[in-house]
Amino acid sequence: MRLTVNGEARAVEGVAYLADLVARLRLDARKVAVELNRAIVPRSAYAATALADGDQIEIVHFIGGG
């Protein structure tokens, strides 16, 4: 499947849901916000949000500090 993640075209295999992609990218789902095809996806819906060839995904990482 071909996805565009943060503007970069990627070929990914074995990724059916948004939660799978977040895990594949080794991201902590609690510390990211995800937009799929220009719509924000609630964290609670990652596991149920299916991905399709050509989807465009933007992922923002939250970084703590002080």
N, C-alpha and C positions, 0 to 999 in steps of 0.2 A: 504494500500500500504506500502511496506517496502522500506525504503530509508537508505542509509548510509550517515550521515552528519558529516563531520569532523572526520571520522573514527569510528563513533558510529552508530550502527544499531538502527533505529527508525521505529515504526509503526505509520503512520499518516493517518488520514481520512479527507476527504473534501478538499484535496489539489490537484488541477489539474495542476496548473502552477507554475513556479518558483516564481512569484510575490506573490502567495498565501503562499508559504512556508516561504518566507522572512517576510511576515506580521504575519504569525502564530508564528514565532520565535521572534516576536516583535523587529525586526531589522529595522533600518533606511536604506532604499535602497540606499540613497545617500552616505552612509558611509560604504558600503561593496563592495567587489569584489567576484564574484561567478564563480566557475568552475564546470561544469556539465560533468561527464564522461570524465575528463581530457581535456576539452575544455572551455576556458574562454567565458562567456556569457556577451555580452554588456548589460549594465543597461537598455538601450532602448528596449531590447528584453525580459526582465523578464516576462512581461504580456503575451507574445505570445509563451513562451517556455514551452511546455507540459512536465510533469514529468511522468515517467513510473516506475512500480515496479522494484526494483533492482538498480535504478539509484544511482550513487555515486556523492555526492556533497561536495565541499570544500568551506567554506565561510571564508573570511578574513575581519576583522573589522579594519577600520581606526580610530585611536585615535589621536586627536589633542593635542597639548601641546606646551610648550615652556619655 
